[in-house]
Amino acid sequence: MSNADAAKRPVRPRDAASLIILRRRGKRHEVLMGRRASRHRFMPNVYVFPGGRLDAEDRRAEVESDLAPDVAAKLHAKWSPELARGLAVTAARETQEETGLVFGRMVDGRTRAALDGFEYVARAITPPDSPIRFHARFFLADAARATGKVRDSRELQDLQWLEIHKALEMNVADVTEFLLGELAKRLDGWESPGIPLFHYSHGRTRVRYE
């Protein structure tokens, strides 16, 4: 294979996870979002949910509580139990690092995640022509299960609780817009036909329910 052919091959997506944190205020529902720092190569200045790539330690991390059986089953249909748990741990760890909220408790400076309240709601793969690619799994959790106070970090700035229609007015990526729309429908009583996979094919966004 020539160097030119190798350069055209899509970059292999890195495993990653994000956490959509939902809270209720009266009749309103809000999600926590922050702006990615301008120094980032991947989606700078875009508002996102907390999250990041899987670390090797996440696969082996001790947890305070495991995923609920039905949630684990959805993940195990495609990935090993070790990877499934590791991805949920990633979502909890990155949330603590980026926002200060702890789902579980801190032990020796690391998050020992409580995963029993996490729901697996979606996955997404970034475009094949992107120089940085992620295969992200999205979890949903109730803010009432978290401890700590929200604070900005080097990774996420201008953290704020936003009603969904307000969040859609921010500078968000297409996948985030899709996820917010899915969440709004769920809150109105809609039942998803499966776990959505948001991906790209021939330069266009595609959604497939699995």
C-alpha positions in Angstrom: 0.0 0.0 0.0 1.3 3.4 -0.9 1.6 6.3 1.5 -1.1 8.1 -0.4 -3.5 5.1 0.0 -2.7 4.8 3.6 -3.5 8.5 4.1 -6.9 8.0 2.5 -7.9 5.3 5.0 -10.3 6.4 7.7 -8.8 6.9 11.1 -10.0 4.2 13.5 -12.5 5.7 16.0 -11.5 5.8 19.6 -13.9 4.4 22.2 -15.5 7.2 24.2 -18.5 8.0 26.4 -20.6 10.9 27.4 -23.2 11.6 30.1 -26.4 13.5 29.6 -27.3 14.8 33.0 -31.0 15.7 33.4 -32.6 17.6 36.2 -36.2 18.7 36.9 -37.2 22.2 38.0 -40.9 22.3 38.5 -42.4 21.4 35.1 -39.1 22.2 33.3 -36.3 19.7 32.4 -32.8 20.9 32.1 -29.5 19.4 30.8 -26.0 20.3 31.8 -23.8 21.5 29.0 -20.5 23.3 28.7 -18.4 24.9 25.9 -15.3 23.0 24.8 -12.1 25.1 25.3 -10.8 26.9 22.2 -7.5 25.1 22.4 -9.1 21.7 21.5 -8.5 20.2 18.1 -11.8 18.4 18.3 -14.9 20.6 18.2 -13.5 23.8 19.9 -16.0 26.3 21.2 -18.9 23.9 20.7 -21.3 23.1 23.6 -21.4 19.5 24.6 -22.3 17.1 27.3 -19.4 16.0 29.6 -17.4 13.1 28.3 -14.2 11.9 26.7 -12.3 8.9 25.5 -12.0 5.6 27.3 -8.8 5.1 29.4 -7.3 1.7 29.9 -7.8 2.1 33.7 -11.6 2.6 33.2 -11.9 -1.1 32.1 -10.4 -2.3 35.4 -11.8 0.3 37.8 -13.6 -0.7 40.9 -17.2 0.6 41.0 -19.6 1.5 43.8 -22.5 -0.2 42.0 -22.8 -1.9 38.6 -25.0 -1.2 35.6 -28.6 -2.3 36.0 -29.1 -5.7 34.3 -31.3 -4.4 31.5 -28.9 -1.6 30.7 -25.9 -4.0 30.8 -27.8 -6.4 28.5 -28.1 -3.7 25.8 -24.4 -3.0 25.9 -23.4 -6.7 26.1 -25.3 -7.3 22.9 -22.4 -5.6 21.1 -19.4 -5.4 23.5 -17.8 -7.4 26.2 -18.8 -6.8 29.8 -15.4 -5.3 30.6 -15.8 -2.7 27.8 -19.4 -2.0 28.6 -18.6 -1.2 32.2 -15.5 0.7 31.2 -17.5 3.0 29.0 -19.9 3.8 31.8 -17.0 4.4 34.1 -15.5 6.7 31.5 -18.7 8.8 31.5 -18.7 9.1 35.3 -15.0 9.9 35.5 -15.0 12.5 32.7 -18.1 14.1 34.3 -16.3 14.5 37.6 -13.1 15.9 35.9 -15.0 18.3 33.7 -17.9 19.4 35.8 -17.2 18.6 39.5 -20.3 16.4 39.8 -19.7 12.9 41.3 -21.8 9.9 40.4 -20.6 7.6 43.1 -17.8 8.7 45.5 -14.2 9.8 45.3 -11.5 7.3 46.5 -7.9 8.3 46.4 -8.6 11.1 44.0 -10.5 8.9 41.5 -14.2 8.4 40.9 -15.6 5.1 42.2 -18.6 5.2 40.0 -22.2 4.3 40.9 -23.5 3.0 37.6 -26.9 1.6 38.7 -28.6 4.9 37.7 -27.2 5.1 34.2 -29.3 4.5 31.2 -27.7 3.7 27.8 -29.5 5.9 25.2 -27.4 6.3 22.0 -24.1 5.9 20.2 -22.4 7.9 17.5 -19.4 7.6 15.2 -17.7 10.7 13.8 -17.3 11.1 10.1 -14.8 8.9 8.2 -12.9 11.8 6.8 -12.3 13.4 10.2 -8.6 13.4 11.4 -9.9 12.7 14.9 -12.6 10.2 15.3 -14.6 8.8 18.2 -17.1 6.0 18.7 -19.1 7.6 21.6 -21.7 5.9 23.7 -24.2 8.2 25.5 -25.6 7.5 28.9 -28.4 9.4 30.7 -28.5 10.1 34.5 -30.6 12.0 36.9 -28.8 14.9 38.5 -30.3 14.0 41.9 -27.9 11.0 42.0 -24.8 13.3 41.9 -22.9 15.0 44.6 -20.7 18.0 44.3 -21.0 21.5 42.8 -20.8 22.4 39.2 -17.6 24.2 38.3 -15.9 25.1 35.0 -12.7 23.2 34.1 -9.9 23.3 31.6 -12.0 21.0 29.4 -15.4 22.5 29.7 -16.2 26.2 30.3 -19.4 28.2 30.7 -21.1 25.2 32.2 -24.8 25.8 32.7 -28.2 24.1 33.1 -30.2 24.6 30.0 -33.8 23.8 29.0 -33.7 21.7 25.9 -35.1 24.4 23.6 -32.4 26.8 25.0 -29.7 24.2 24.5 -30.7 23.8 20.9 -30.0 27.5 20.4 -26.4 27.1 21.5 -23.5 26.3 19.2 -23.9 22.5 19.1 -22.8 19.7 16.8 -25.4 17.9 14.7 -25.2 14.8 16.9 -25.9 16.9 20.0 -28.9 18.4 18.2 -30.2 15.0 17.4 -29.7 13.7 21.0 -31.5 16.8 22.4 -34.4 16.1 20.0 -34.5 12.5 21.1 -34.5 13.5 24.8 -37.3 16.0 24.3 -39.5 13.3 22.6 -38.8 10.8 25.4 -39.8 13.4 28.0 -43.1 13.8 26.1 -43.8 10.1 26.3 -42.3 8.8 23.1 -40.8 5.3 23.2 -37.7 4.8 21.1 -37.7 1.8 18.8 -34.2 0.9 19.9 -30.8 2.4 20.6 -30.0 5.0 17.9 -26.7 4.9 16.0 -25.9 8.4 14.6 -23.3 8.1 11.9 -22.2 9.4 8.5 -22.3 7.8 5.1 -21.3 9.5 1.8 -21.1 12.9 3.5 -24.6 12.7 5.0 -25.8 12.0 8.5 -27.7 8.7 9.0 -29.6 7.3 12.0 -30.3 3.6 12.5 -32.1 2.1 15.5 -30.6 -1.1 16.8 
